[in-house]
Amino acid sequence: MNTFEGVRLIVGDVLQLGTRTAALTADSALLGNIPEFDSMAVVSVITALEDNFGIIVEDDEIDAATFETLGSLAAFVDGKL
């Protein structure tokens, strides 16, 4: 499984998107577009990414641009690997 697919599945699982997960693409907007994606969800997604990919995300590494699209989030994870 590639990084993008892993991130897509994690976001879908954490947000409990069910079948909507399959419709997520690299260009899918996250913050402000998916109602379930609130500040608490951001924390849960970061924790799940750390656990699943074995990375550590420091507080000062996260900004709104990271969560702009699913592709930007996957690129961030790729950069941490």
C-alpha positions as CSV (number, residue, x, y, z in Angstrom):
1,M,0.0,0.0,0.0
2,N,1.4,3.4,-0.9
3,T,1.4,6.4,1.4
4,F,-1.6,8.1,-0.3
5,E,-3.8,5.1,0.0
6,G,-2.8,4.6,3.7
7,V,-3.6,8.2,4.5
8,R,-6.9,8.0,2.6
9,L,-7.9,4.9,4.6
10,I,-6.8,6.4,7.9
11,V,-8.8,9.7,7.3
12,G,-11.8,7.6,6.3
13,D,-11.6,5.4,9.3
14,V,-11.0,8.2,11.8
15,L,-13.8,10.3,10.4
16,Q,-16.0,7.3,10.0
17,L,-16.8,8.2,6.4
18,G,-17.7,4.6,5.4
19,T,-18.3,4.3,1.6
20,R,-17.5,8.0,1.1
21,T,-13.8,7.1,1.7
22,A,-13.6,5.6,-1.8
23,A,-14.5,9.0,-3.3
24,L,-11.5,10.8,-1.7
25,T,-8.8,11.8,-4.2
26,A,-5.6,13.8,-3.8
27,D,-7.5,16.9,-4.7
28,S,-10.2,16.3,-2.1
29,A,-10.4,19.3,0.3
30,L,-10.3,18.4,3.9
31,L,-10.7,21.4,6.3
32,G,-13.9,23.2,5.7
33,N,-15.1,20.6,3.2
34,I,-15.8,17.5,5.3
35,P,-18.1,18.3,8.2
36,E,-16.6,15.6,10.3
37,F,-13.1,17.1,9.9
38,D,-13.0,19.4,13.0
39,S,-10.2,20.3,15.4
40,M,-10.7,17.1,17.4
41,A,-10.5,15.1,14.2
42,V,-7.2,16.7,13.3
43,V,-5.7,15.5,16.5
44,S,-7.1,12.0,16.0
45,V,-5.9,11.8,12.4
46,I,-2.4,12.9,13.5
47,T,-2.3,10.3,16.2
48,A,-3.4,7.6,13.8
49,L,-0.8,8.7,11.2
50,E,1.9,8.5,13.8
51,D,0.8,5.0,14.9
52,N,0.3,3.6,11.4
53,F,3.4,5.1,9.7
54,G,5.7,5.1,12.7
55,I,6.4,8.9,12.5
56,I,6.5,11.6,15.1
57,V,4.6,14.9,14.3
58,E,5.8,17.9,16.3
59,D,3.2,20.6,17.1
60,D,5.2,23.3,15.1
61,E,5.1,21.1,12.0
62,I,1.4,21.3,11.5
63,D,-0.4,24.2,9.8
64,A,-3.6,24.6,7.8
65,A,-1.8,24.0,4.5
66,T,-1.0,20.4,5.6
67,F,-4.7,19.7,5.9
68,E,-5.8,21.6,2.9
69,T,-6.3,18.5,0.7
70,L,-5.8,14.8,1.1
71,G,-2.8,15.1,-1.3
72,S,-1.1,17.7,0.9
73,L,-1.6,15.5,3.9
74,A,-0.2,12.5,2.1
75,A,2.8,14.6,0.9
76,F,3.4,15.7,4.5
77,V,3.5,12.1,5.6
78,D,5.8,11.2,2.7
79,G,8.2,13.9,3.9
80,K,8.2,12.4,7.4
81,L,9.0,8.9,6.1
